[in-house]
Every structure is written in structure tokens, then in C-alpha cells.
Amino acid sequence: MDYNVIWYLLVGILLVGYAILDGFDLGVGALHLLSKGDHNRRIVMNSIGPVWDGNEVWLITAGGALFAAFPHVYATAFSAFYLPFYLLLAALIFRAVAMEFRSKEPGELWRNTWDKLFSIGSILASFLFGVAIGNVIIGMKIGSDMEYAGTLLEQLNPYAICTGLFTVVMFTMHGANYLLVKTEGELQKQVEKWAFKAYWTFVIFYAITTAITLMIRPEMVANFSFGYFEGVGEKHPLVENNEVLISIWAWTVAILNFLAVLNIHRSLKLKNYGWAFLSSCLSIAAFITLFALGIFPNMMVSSLEPAYSLDIYNAASSQKTLKIMFYLALVGIPFVLSYTISIYWVFRGKTKLDEHSY
């Protein structure tokens, strides 16, 4: 049993869970200012009120798993993205504070201020997540000592900005689909217009980001090919030994991703909002899976020298640690799943306001 591969998958699953769950949180925040009137804004905010903090547990769990299973990746990533992660933390804090404080006072200025901070924090957090992913894809200046040798301005390169904007648009679409499930009446009709606009904006950014990625990082499709892909780069021995299986998985996910994206529009046209939201969940899961398959078995790619890249072997904890943690995860992860499922079951249905609402 290859515990390094298993933990790569487990960390990936946790990140997928976070992207799907907190993704619609952030998307709802990005759309918040579009809703008119205090009542509608409260409905929008309270649609995520019972679940937003539980959704962020997935990020904490993923960070903990990364720290324990791949400590070198954790150290390099947090030192490289030191300032961006602090900005991300500030954005997430302001979102939470805005939700708690917004309805404490009835004044229009008071509530509008917190509304803006809520939306700005949501958009900034989404953008920073996308920027980080973009830098991992194109590679970072990681040396032989596993230290990042670049600067913050280098992280704000055009490609990373593109992936950041794509992430904002994707989460906004995801949030709109979630709101369609949680709202009704005139507000739902407004959200439906947002959802269609967000969908077509997403499709445009999807096409642009994919095309740019294939142009500047053709190595991302190396694991998708049966056999050596000339001009793309050499494959890791682990990939070469399992290239048929990995290629089948990669193409299956790519096809399912394409179908899920198409089904979002189909479901919106048919007003099957539950299926539209499920399809956006699947498309996000597919995007992250394709990203993981594209860089596998690397976790952070070095732009200085491929040998300096951090992969699932040279950046991992000892085999004993990975083995012990694996059995602990078999016990712990079901608890996280049970908590998430129970919360969504309890708070299912349309959003209603009461004396305990934000």
C-alpha cells in the first residue's frame, strides 16, 4: 500500500470538499450587494448562516492533514504565500465579523458598511485561492533547499491573476445556484438572472483559462496521454508505471467535467435548481481533480529546476507517520462527513427569517 499516494488523495478530497462547500459561501458573498432591500440582503446572508462556519472546518482539516502528511509542502507554501495567506485570513475574518455585526444596529450606513465588507472579503478570498492555484500550476522559484526564492510581485503574474478571476467567477456561479435552491418568490427570480449571467461569464473564463494553461503549461496534459507526449516533458516513473490507469481517470474526469458544465445551463433552463447546484458541485470537484492529476505526483512545481519540485515522496513524513495517520483518518473523516450531512439535513429547505437570524 502506497501511503504517499493515499494521502495525496485524502488531502485532495478534503480540498474538494472545502471548495464545494465554502465555494458557494464565497459566491453568495460576492452576489450579496446585488440584492436590493434589507429584507432580501438578510435572506441572502442567512441562506449560509447555519453552515458557513462548518464549511470552513474542511479547510482547517485539509491544512492539518497537509502539515502532518507533507510537512515540507506546508512549510514551503506558507512561507511563499506568507502575505497572501494573511490577506486571506483577514478576508475570512471580515466576512465572519460582518455577518455577526450587520444586524446589531438598524442604521442604513451601519448595515451598508458591513454588507460591503462581507462582499469584499468574499471576493478577495476567492481571488487569493485562485492566485495560489495559478502559481502552483505554472511553477514557483523553489530551490534545492525547498525554499521559495521569488517575490510577492512575481506571484501576481498575469496567469495567476487569470486563475484568480476564474475562481471568483466560478464561485459566484456556484453561489447563485445555491441561492436558487434556498430562495423563493421575487428574490429567486432575481437570482435566476444572476445565475444565467454568472454561468456565461464562467464559460468564457473557463475557455480562456484552459487555452492559456495549455499554451504556457502543456506539461499539465502529460499525464493524460497514453505513452510519451513529445514536447510536453518526461513523466515521473510512478506515472509511467500506471499511465493507462491515470490516463483513463483523467479523460473520464475531463468528460464528466464538460458534461457537468453543460448540465448547469440545461438545469437552469428547466428550472431544476437542485440539479444545477449539484452540477456546479461536480464541475468544481472535476476542476480540482484535473488540477491534481495534471501536476501529479508533484505538489509544488519548481520553475527553476524540475528536480527541485516537491512531490509526494520527497516532501512527505515518514512511512510510519503516514500509516498511523491513515488509520486515524479512517476514524476522523467520517465524523466530519456526519457533521456536515446532519447540518445540511437540519437546515434544509427555503431560508426563513426569525429572531435569531443575522
C-alpha positions as CSV (number, residue, x, y, z in Angstrom):
1,M,0.0,0.0,0.0
2,D,1.5,3.4,-1.1
3,Y,0.6,5.7,1.8
4,N,2.1,8.7,-0.1
5,V,-0.5,8.3,-2.9
6,I,-3.3,7.7,-0.4
7,W,-2.5,10.9,1.5
8,Y,-2.3,12.8,-1.8
9,L,-5.8,11.6,-2.5
10,L,-7.1,12.3,1.0
11,V,-5.7,15.9,1.1
12,G,-7.3,16.3,-2.4
13,I,-10.7,15.1,-1.2
14,L,-10.6,17.5,1.8
15,L,-9.7,20.4,-0.6
16,V,-12.5,19.3,-2.9
17,G,-14.9,19.3,0.0
18,Y,-13.8,22.8,1.1
19,A,-14.0,24.2,-2.5
20,I,-17.5,22.9,-3.0
21,L,-18.9,23.9,0.4
22,D,-17.1,27.2,1.1
23,G,-17.2,27.9,-2.6
24,F,-20.9,28.7,-2.6
25,D,-20.4,30.6,0.7
26,L,-17.9,32.9,-1.1
27,G,-20.1,33.1,-4.2
28,V,-23.1,34.1,-2.1
29,G,-21.0,36.8,-0.5
30,A,-19.9,38.0,-4.0
31,L,-23.5,38.4,-5.0
32,H,-24.7,39.9,-1.7
33,L,-24.6,43.6,-2.8
34,L,-26.8,42.8,-5.9
35,S,-29.8,42.1,-3.7
36,K,-31.9,45.2,-3.1
37,G,-33.5,46.0,0.2
38,D,-32.7,45.0,3.8
39,H,-35.0,42.0,3.8
40,N,-33.5,40.4,0.7
41,R,-30.0,41.0,1.9
42,R,-30.8,39.3,5.1
43,I,-32.3,36.4,3.2
44,V,-29.1,36.1,1.1
45,M,-26.9,36.3,4.2
46,N,-28.9,33.9,6.2
47,S,-29.0,31.3,3.4
48,I,-25.4,30.4,4.5
49,G,-25.8,31.4,8.1
50,P,-26.2,28.0,9.7
51,V,-23.5,26.3,7.6
52,W,-20.6,28.7,6.7
53,D,-18.5,28.1,9.8
54,G,-18.9,24.3,9.4
55,N,-17.8,24.6,5.8
56,E,-14.5,26.2,6.8
57,V,-13.8,23.1,9.0
58,W,-12.8,21.4,5.8
59,L,-10.1,23.9,5.1
60,I,-8.7,23.5,8.7
61,T,-8.8,19.7,8.3
62,A,-7.0,19.9,4.9
63,G,-4.4,22.2,6.4
64,G,-3.8,19.8,9.3
65,A,-3.6,16.8,7.0
66,L,-1.1,18.7,4.8
67,F,1.0,19.7,7.8
68,A,1.2,16.1,9.1
69,A,1.5,14.2,5.8
70,F,3.6,16.6,3.7
71,P,5.3,19.0,6.1
72,H,7.8,20.3,3.6
73,V,4.9,21.3,1.3
74,Y,3.2,23.0,4.2
75,A,6.3,24.9,5.2
76,T,7.2,26.0,1.7
77,A,3.7,27.0,0.8
78,F,3.1,29.1,3.9
79,S,6.5,30.8,3.6
80,A,6.0,31.5,-0.1
81,F,2.4,32.8,0.4
82,Y,3.0,34.4,3.7
83,L,1.4,37.8,2.9
84,P,-1.3,36.5,0.7
85,F,-2.4,34.0,3.4
86,Y,-2.5,36.8,5.9
87,L,-4.7,38.8,3.5
88,L,-6.8,35.6,3.0
89,L,-7.2,35.3,6.8
90,A,-8.2,38.9,7.1
91,A,-10.8,38.5,4.4
92,L,-12.3,35.4,6.0
93,I,-12.3,37.2,9.4
94,F,-14.1,40.3,8.0
95,R,-16.7,38.0,6.4
96,A,-17.5,36.4,9.7
97,V,-17.5,39.7,11.6
98,A,-19.7,41.3,9.0
99,M,-22.3,38.5,9.4
100,E,-22.3,38.8,13.2
101,F,-22.4,42.6,13.4
102,R,-24.6,43.6,10.4
103,S,-27.9,43.3,12.1
104,K,-26.8,44.6,15.5
105,E,-27.9,48.1,14.6
106,P,-30.7,49.3,12.4
107,G,-28.9,52.2,10.7
108,E,-28.6,52.2,6.9
109,L,-24.9,53.3,7.0
110,W,-24.0,50.7,9.6
111,R,-25.6,47.8,7.6
112,N,-24.3,49.0,4.2
113,T,-20.8,49.2,5.6
114,W,-20.9,45.6,6.8
115,D,-22.6,44.5,3.6
116,K,-19.6,45.9,1.6
117,L,-17.1,44.3,3.9
118,F,-18.9,41.0,3.6
119,S,-18.8,41.1,-0.3
120,I,-15.2,42.4,-0.5
121,G,-14.0,39.7,1.9
122,S,-15.7,37.0,-0.1
123,I,-14.4,38.2,-3.5
124,L,-10.8,38.8,-2.1
125,A,-10.7,35.3,-0.5
126,S,-11.9,33.7,-3.8
127,F,-9.3,35.6,-5.8
128,L,-6.4,34.7,-3.5
129,F,-7.3,31.0,-3.6
130,G,-7.2,31.2,-7.4
131,V,-3.9,33.1,-7.4
132,A,-2.3,30.4,-5.3
133,I,-3.5,27.6,-7.6
134,G,-2.3,29.5,-10.6
135,N,1.2,29.9,-9.2
136,V,1.4,26.2,-8.4
137,I,0.4,25.3,-12.0
138,I,3.0,27.5,-13.7
139,G,5.7,26.8,-11.1
140,M,7.4,28.8,-8.5
141,K,11.0,29.7,-7.7
142,I,11.7,26.8,-5.4
143,G,15.3,26.0,-4.8
144,S,17.1,22.8,-3.8
145,D,16.6,23.8,-0.1
146,M,12.8,23.7,-0.6
147,E,12.7,27.5,0.0
148,Y,10.8,30.0,-2.2
149,A,13.2,32.4,-3.8
150,G,10.7,34.7,-5.6
151,T,8.8,37.8,-4.6
152,L,5.2,38.7,-4.0
153,L,5.0,40.7,-7.2
154,E,6.1,37.6,-9.1
155,Q,3.1,35.7,-7.7
156,L,0.8,38.4,-9.1
157,N,1.7,37.3,-12.6
158,P,-0.8,37.6,-15.5
159,Y,-1.6,33.8,-15.4
160,A,-2.2,33.8,-11.6
161,I,-4.4,36.8,-11.9
162,C,-6.4,35.0,-14.7
163,T,-6.9,31.9,-12.5
164,G,-7.8,34.2,-9.6
165,L,-10.6,35.9,-11.7
166,F,-11.7,32.5,-12.9
167,T,-12.1,31.3,-9.4
168,V,-14.1,34.3,-8.4
169,V,-16.4,33.8,-11.4
170,M,-16.8,30.0,-10.7
171,F,-17.6,30.5,-7.0
172,T,-20.1,33.3,-8.0
173,M,-21.9,30.9,-10.3
174,H,-21.8,28.2,-7.7
175,G,-23.3,30.7,-5.1
176,A,-26.1,31.7,-7.5
177,N,-27.1,28.1,-8.0
178,Y,-27.1,27.6,-4.2
179,L,-29.3,30.7,-3.7
180,L,-31.8,29.4,-6.3
181,V,-32.3,26.4,-4.0
182,K,-32.6,28.5,-0.8
183,T,-34.8,31.4,-2.0
184,E,-38.3,31.8,-3.4
185,G,-40.6,34.4,-4.9
186,E,-39.3,37.6,-6.4
187,L,-35.9,37.2,-4.9
188,Q,-35.5,33.8,-6.6
189,K,-36.4,35.4,-10.0
190,Q,-33.7,38.0,-9.4
191,V,-31.2,35.2,-8.5
192,E,-32.1,33.3,-11.7
193,K,-31.0,36.3,-13.8
194,W,-27.7,36.4,-11.8
195,A,-27.2,32.7,-12.3
196,F,-27.5,32.9,-16.1
197,K,-25.1,35.9,-16.3
198,A,-22.7,34.2,-14.0
199,Y,-22.9,31.0,-16.0
200,W,-22.0,32.6,-19.3
201,T,-19.2,34.6,-17.7
202,F,-17.9,31.4,-16.2
203,V,-18.0,29.6,-19.6
204,I,-15.9,32.5,-21.1
205,F,-13.3,32.4,-18.4
206,Y,-13.3,28.6,-18.5
207,A,-12.4,28.7,-22.2
208,I,-9.8,31.5,-21.8
209,T,-8.1,29.9,-18.7
210,T,-8.0,26.5,-20.3
211,A,-6.5,27.8,-23.5
212,I,-3.8,29.8,-21.7
213,T,-3.0,26.9,-19.5
214,L,-2.4,24.6,-22.4
215,M,-0.2,27.2,-24.1
216,I,2.1,28.1,-21.3
217,R,2.0,24.8,-19.3
218,P,1.5,21.9,-21.8
219,E,3.0,19.7,-19.1
220,M,-0.4,19.7,-17.4
221,V,-1.7,17.2,-20.1
222,A,1.3,14.9,-19.9
223,N,-0.5,12.6,-17.5
224,F,-3.5,12.5,-19.9
225,S,-1.7,10.8,-22.8
226,F,-1.2,7.2,-23.5
227,G,2.5,7.0,-23.9
228,Y,5.1,9.7,-24.2
229,F,3.8,13.0,-25.4
230,E,6.7,14.6,-27.4
231,G,7.4,18.2,-26.5
232,V,5.4,18.0,-23.2
233,G,8.0,16.5,-20.9
234,E,9.1,13.3,-19.3
235,K,6.8,11.5,-16.9
236,H,7.6,10.5,-13.3
237,P,8.3,6.8,-13.0
238,L,5.1,6.4,-10.9
239,V,3.1,7.9,-13.7
240,E,4.8,5.7,-16.4
241,N,4.1,2.6,-14.4
242,N,0.4,3.5,-14.1
243,E,-0.1,5.6,-17.2
244,V,-3.0,3.7,-18.6
245,L,-5.0,3.9,-15.4
246,I,-4.1,7.5,-14.8
247,S,-5.0,8.4,-18.4
248,I,-8.4,6.7,-18.1
249,W,-9.1,8.5,-14.9
250,A,-8.0,11.8,-16.4
251,W,-10.1,11.6,-19.5
252,T,-13.1,10.3,-17.6
253,V,-12.9,13.3,-15.3
254,A,-12.4,15.7,-18.2
255,I,-15.5,14.4,-20.0
256,L,-17.6,14.4,-16.8
257,N,-16.5,18.0,-16.2
258,F,-17.6,19.0,-19.6
259,L,-21.0,17.3,-19.2
260,A,-21.5,18.8,-15.7
261,V,-20.8,22.3,-17.1
262,L,-23.4,21.8,-19.9
263,N,-25.9,20.4,-17.5
264,I,-25.8,23.6,-15.3
265,H,-27.3,25.5,-18.2
266,R,-29.8,22.8,-19.1
267,S,-31.0,22.6,-15.4
268,L,-31.3,26.4,-15.2
269,K,-33.5,26.4,-18.3
270,L,-35.6,23.6,-17.0
271,K,-35.7,25.3,-13.5
272,N,-34.3,22.2,-11.9
273,Y,-32.3,24.3,-9.5
274,G,-31.2,21.3,-7.3
275,W,-29.6,19.7,-10.3
276,A,-28.0,23.0,-11.3
277,F,-26.4,23.2,-7.9
278,L,-25.3,19.6,-8.0
279,S,-23.8,20.0,-11.4
280,S,-21.8,23.1,-10.3
281,C,-20.6,21.0,-7.3
282,L,-19.5,18.2,-9.7
283,S,-17.8,20.7,-12.0
284,I,-15.7,22.2,-9.1
285,A,-14.8,18.7,-8.0
286,A,-13.7,17.9,-11.5
287,F,-11.6,21.0,-11.9
288,I,-9.7,20.3,-8.7
289,T,-9.2,16.7,-9.7
290,L,-7.9,17.7,-13.2
291,F,-5.5,20.1,-11.5
292,A,-4.3,17.3,-9.1
293,L,-3.9,14.9,-12.0
294,G,-2.1,17.5,-14.1
295,I,0.7,18.1,-11.5
296,F,0.8,14.5,-10.0
297,P,2.9,13.3,-8.3
298,N,4.2,16.9,-7.7
299,M,2.6,19.1,-5.1
300,M,4.6,22.3,-5.7
301,V,6.3,22.7,-9.1
302,S,9.7,24.4,-9.2
303,S,10.2,26.8,-12.2
304,L,14.0,26.8,-11.5
305,E,14.6,23.1,-11.9
306,P,12.1,20.2,-12.2
307,A,14.2,18.1,-9.7
308,Y,13.6,20.8,-7.1
309,S,9.8,20.3,-7.2
310,L,8.1,19.0,-4.1
311,D,6.4,15.7,-4.7
312,I,4.5,13.1,-2.6
313,Y,7.8,11.4,-1.8
314,N,10.5,14.0,-1.1
315,A,8.1,16.2,0.8
316,A,6.4,13.5,2.9
317,S,6.6,12.4,6.5
318,S,7.9,9.0,7.4
319,Q,6.1,5.9,6.3
320,K,5.3,5.1,9.9
321,T,3.7,8.5,10.4
322,L,1.7,8.2,7.2
323,K,0.5,4.7,8.2
324,I,-0.6,5.8,11.7
325,M,-2.3,8.9,10.4
326,F,-4.1,6.8,7.8
327,Y,-5.9,4.7,10.4
328,L,-6.7,7.8,12.4
329,A,-8.2,9.4,9.3
330,L,-10.4,6.3,8.8
331,V,-12.0,7.2,12.2
332,G,-11.9,11.0,11.9
333,I,-13.1,11.8,8.4
334,P,-16.5,10.0,8.9
335,F,-17.1,12.4,11.8
336,V,-16.5,15.4,9.6
337,L,-18.8,13.9,7.0
338,S,-21.5,13.1,9.6
339,Y,-21.4,16.6,11.0
340,T,-21.7,18.1,7.5
341,I,-24.6,15.9,6.4
342,S,-26.5,16.4,9.7
343,I,-26.2,20.2,9.5
344,Y,-27.5,20.4,5.9
345,W,-30.3,18.0,6.7
346,V,-31.4,20.0,9.7
347,F,-31.3,23.3,7.8
348,R,-32.7,22.0,4.5
349,G,-35.5,23.9,2.7
350,K,-36.0,27.6,1.9
351,T,-34.4,30.3,4.1
352,K,-36.8,32.0,6.6
353,L,-36.0,34.9,8.9
354,D,-36.7,34.7,12.6
355,E,-35.5,36.5,15.8
356,H,-32.2,34.5,15.7
357,S,-31.4,35.4,12.1
358,Y,-28.5,37.7,11.1
